Amino acid sequence: MKVNSTIFDKRMAKLFDLPQDAMDETFPFYKKTTPIRSGNARNKTKQNNLQIKSNYGYSGRLDEGWSRQAPKGFTGPSIDFLQKTVTKLAGKI
């Protein structure tokens, strides 16, 4: 049996990049689902590699559905989006 290591290496590289690629696709969704009134919440929402940080004191309240703009919050829907994205990206490997 002969194994083509070039194809294997390419797939492993894609697999290695999958977490960052998935986060890069999820962050805009997360930010878009963050409620906006003054723009403070969206402006202070940042991506740091594999983390999304909501750097404002009332992020917990917003995520619990306090805003009518996001009654389901934004973390839960973003986790669902992330799971679908990972499945989609993994299917391409």
C-alpha positions as CSV (number, residue, x, y, z in Angstrom):
1,M,0.0,0.0,0.0
2,K,1.3,3.4,-0.9
3,V,0.3,6.6,0.9
4,N,0.5,10.0,-0.8
5,S,2.0,12.1,2.1
6,T,1.4,15.4,0.1
7,I,-2.3,15.1,0.3
8,F,-2.2,14.0,3.9
9,D,0.0,17.0,4.8
10,K,-2.4,19.4,3.1
11,R,-5.4,18.0,4.9
12,M,-3.6,18.2,8.2
13,A,-2.7,21.8,7.6
14,K,-6.4,22.6,6.9
15,L,-7.3,20.7,10.0
16,F,-4.8,22.7,12.0
17,D,-6.3,26.0,10.7
18,L,-9.9,24.9,11.3
19,P,-10.4,26.5,14.8
20,Q,-9.1,29.9,13.6
21,D,-11.1,29.8,10.4
22,A,-14.3,28.8,12.3
23,M,-13.8,31.7,14.7
24,D,-13.0,34.2,11.9
25,E,-16.4,33.2,10.4
26,T,-18.3,33.3,13.7
27,F,-17.0,36.6,15.0
28,P,-18.9,38.8,12.4
29,F,-22.1,36.8,13.2
30,Y,-21.6,37.3,17.0
31,K,-21.0,41.0,16.5
32,K,-24.0,41.4,14.2
33,T,-26.3,39.7,16.7
34,T,-25.1,42.0,19.5
35,P,-27.8,44.6,20.2
36,I,-27.1,48.2,19.1
37,R,-28.4,51.3,20.7
38,S,-25.5,53.6,21.1
39,G,-22.9,51.4,19.4
40,N,-20.9,50.8,22.6
41,A,-21.6,47.1,22.9
42,R,-20.6,46.4,19.3
43,N,-17.6,48.7,19.4
44,K,-16.2,47.0,22.5
45,T,-16.7,43.5,21.2
46,K,-13.4,42.2,20.0
47,Q,-11.9,39.0,18.7
48,N,-8.6,37.9,20.2
49,N,-7.4,34.7,18.3
50,L,-9.9,32.1,19.5
51,Q,-11.7,34.3,21.9
52,I,-14.5,36.8,21.6
53,K,-14.5,39.4,24.3
54,S,-17.4,41.7,25.2
55,N,-15.6,44.4,27.2
56,Y,-18.5,46.3,28.7
57,G,-20.2,46.0,32.1
58,Y,-23.7,45.1,30.9
59,S,-22.8,42.3,28.5
60,G,-24.3,39.7,30.8
61,R,-27.6,41.4,30.8
62,L,-27.7,41.8,27.1
63,D,-26.8,38.1,26.6
64,E,-29.6,37.1,29.0
65,G,-32.1,38.7,26.6
66,W,-32.5,42.0,28.3
67,S,-32.6,43.8,24.9
68,R,-35.6,43.4,22.6
69,Q,-33.1,43.4,19.7
70,A,-31.6,40.1,20.9
71,P,-34.2,38.3,23.1
72,K,-32.2,35.1,22.8
73,G,-29.0,36.8,23.6
74,F,-26.0,36.5,21.3
75,T,-23.8,33.8,22.8
76,G,-26.2,30.9,22.3
77,P,-27.0,31.7,18.7
78,S,-23.3,32.2,18.0
79,I,-22.4,28.8,19.5
80,D,-25.0,27.3,17.2
81,F,-23.5,29.2,14.2
82,L,-20.0,28.1,15.3
83,Q,-21.1,24.4,15.4
84,K,-22.5,24.6,11.9
85,T,-19.4,26.4,10.7
86,V,-17.1,23.8,12.1
87,T,-19.2,21.0,10.5
88,K,-19.1,22.8,7.1
89,L,-15.3,23.5,7.3
90,A,-14.5,19.9,8.4
91,G,-16.6,18.6,5.5
92,K,-14.3,20.4,3.1
93,I,-11.2,18.7,4.5
